[in-house]
Amino acid sequence: MIPVFVDTAAWIALINVRDALHVRAQSVYDGLVQQRVPLVTSDFVLLEVADALGAPFLRPYTIAFINRLRRDVVEIVPLSEELMRKGWSLYSQRADKEWGLTDCTSFVIMLCNHARSRHRGSIYIRSPFRTSRLSAFAVKGNGR
């Protein structure tokens, strides 16, 4: 089965019940889990999630959620010098884009696996991942 790469905004929408996309994100997430679709994210993404949801009233939910992901729900690509180097290289080469460094490391993870995916409706990258519309950041792929 084709895995789904889950990026920062999707996790934020799942954790924060006040997020405008929370209900939709929960529905998509539940469907993916029910279908046993492999979910993949990265330590870079989780770092960004923890930074974004670090307010004292959200922190306990963020900690519990990320700890649950780390236990058994999702494959987490670890931080590595190589991933940082490749992400930084992409970030440096694409000064014309509004991509953050975490976005670039996510692209590298997907690029390293040779199939198709789509990001923000305009960037095509080769990856075995499909993304689901858990947020405005993730774009539903065609699974090819």
C-alpha positions in Angstrom: 0.0 0.0 0.0 1.2 3.5 -0.8 2.3 5.4 2.3 1.0 8.9 3.1 3.5 11.5 4.2 1.9 13.7 6.9 3.3 17.2 7.3 3.2 19.8 10.0 -0.1 21.5 9.4 -1.9 18.2 9.3 -0.6 17.2 12.7 -1.4 20.7 14.1 -5.0 20.4 12.8 -5.3 17.0 14.5 -3.9 18.1 17.9 -5.6 21.5 18.1 -9.4 21.1 18.4 -9.7 24.9 17.8 -8.0 24.6 14.4 -10.4 25.3 11.5 -9.4 22.1 9.8 -9.6 19.9 12.9 -12.8 18.0 12.0 -11.7 17.4 8.4 -8.2 16.3 9.5 -9.7 13.9 12.1 -12.0 12.4 9.5 -9.2 11.9 7.0 -6.8 10.6 9.6 -9.4 8.1 11.0 -10.0 6.8 7.4 -6.3 6.3 6.7 -5.8 4.5 10.0 -8.9 2.3 9.4 -7.6 1.4 5.9 -4.2 0.7 7.5 -2.5 3.1 5.2 1.2 3.5 6.3 1.8 7.0 7.7 5.2 8.6 7.6 6.5 11.9 9.0 9.8 13.1 10.3 11.5 14.4 13.4 11.9 17.7 11.6 8.1 17.9 11.2 7.5 16.9 14.8 9.9 19.5 16.0 8.0 22.1 14.0 4.7 20.8 15.5 6.0 21.0 19.0 7.3 24.6 18.4 4.0 25.7 17.0 1.9 24.2 19.8 4.2 25.0 22.7 1.7 27.3 24.5 1.1 26.0 28.0 -2.6 25.2 27.4 -1.7 23.1 24.3 1.6 21.6 25.4 0.1 18.6 27.3 -2.0 17.6 24.3 1.0 18.0 22.0 3.2 15.9 24.2 0.6 13.1 24.5 -0.1 13.1 20.8 3.6 13.0 19.7 4.4 10.4 22.3 1.5 8.2 20.9 2.9 8.7 17.4 6.3 7.7 18.5 5.0 4.5 20.1 3.3 2.8 17.3 1.1 4.8 14.9 3.5 6.3 12.3 6.9 5.7 10.9 9.1 8.7 11.9 12.2 9.4 9.8 14.8 10.4 12.3 16.9 13.6 12.3 20.2 13.0 10.5 23.2 15.0 9.3 22.6 13.7 5.8 18.9 14.7 5.7 19.8 18.1 7.1 22.5 18.5 4.5 20.2 17.5 1.6 17.3 19.6 2.9 19.6 22.6 3.3 20.9 22.1 -0.2 17.4 22.1 -1.6 16.5 25.1 0.5 19.6 27.0 -0.8 19.0 26.1 -4.4 15.3 27.1 -4.5 15.5 30.7 -3.2 12.5 31.5 -5.5 10.2 29.3 -3.4 8.6 30.0 0.0 9.5 26.6 1.2 10.8 26.4 4.8 13.7 24.1 5.7 11.3 21.5 7.2 9.4 21.5 3.9 12.7 20.8 2.1 13.6 17.9 4.4 10.1 16.5 3.8 10.7 16.8 0.0 14.0 15.0 0.3 12.4 12.2 2.2 9.8 11.8 -0.5 12.3 12.3 -3.3 14.5 9.5 -2.0 11.8 7.0 -2.8 11.0 7.4 -6.5 7.2 7.8 -7.2 4.9 10.7 -7.7 3.3 13.1 -5.2 2.0 16.6 -5.4 2.6 19.5 -3.0 0.5 22.7 -2.9 -1.0 21.9 -6.3 2.0 23.1 -8.2 5.2 21.2 -7.3 5.6 17.6 -8.6 8.1 15.5 -6.8 8.9 11.9 -7.3 7.9 9.7 -4.3 6.1 6.5 -3.3 4.0 8.7 -1.0 0.6 10.1 -1.6 -0.6 12.9 0.6 -4.1 13.4 2.0 -5.8 16.7 2.4 -5.4 16.9 6.2 -4.7 20.6 5.9 -4.1 23.4 3.5 -0.5 22.3 3.4 -1.0 18.7 2.3 -2.5 18.0 -1.1 -4.4 14.9 -2.1 -2.3 12.8 -4.4 -3.5 10.4 -7.1 -1.5 7.4 -5.7 0.4 6.8 -8.9 
